Amino acid sequence: MIAADAARQIKGAFRLGQRDPAGLADLDVSIDGFWRSFGAAVLVLPAYAVLVLTEPAPTGVVIRPPVDPLVQVLVDGIAYVVYWTIMPVLMIHITRLLQREKAYTAYVVADNWAQVPQTYLMALVSLIGESALLPQSVQALLAFAAMIWVLLFKFSVARLTLGIGRLPAAGVVLVDLIAGLFIDGITERLGG
């Protein structure tokens, strides 16, 4: 039952990401569905671990002492929780600004479940990069294409769930991107 429900929710979010408004019908946008959508974080955790473990070392001349692995796990774990909570919190204010408060739950549910295909795609691209099976230029192009796909996916989810135009949807995606980069920056400073 739980697996079938999760599959239906992911399917709905995926359909929204592919610009199919009928995907909303597959989502449970009730209050219970809202809270259950955070269960997607459990499904995404293995892909997040792949992304953390395959993250390239920072470039530059800054030399840092090695970080205790326990500290790194703690920092990455906290970052993961913050990743999953920052957009729902920000969207409280954004939906008010856009006068779309009634669509808040639908957006969060769809965005949470949409993290599953998005994160697994990025993890797959990261693993391909680590394998060195492809030339570096092809790996970079693949990573760029995957990132564009994720951003367009997020754009479509925002447009369809919130019922907003292209510019406001692009703004929602930009806020999401900036929030993620902010968390990444803090994580890198704290964990190395």
Secondary structure, 3 states (H helix, E strand, C coil): CHHHHHHHHHHHHHHHHCCCHHHHHHCCCCHHHHHHHHHHHHHHHHHHHHHHHCCCCCCCCCCCCCCCHHHHHHHHHHHHHHHHHHHHHHHHHHHHHCCCHHHHHHHHHHHHHHHHHHHHHHHHHHHHHHHCCCCHHHHHHHHHHHHHHHHHHHHHHHHHHHCCCHHHHHHHHHHHHHHHHHHHHHHHHHHC
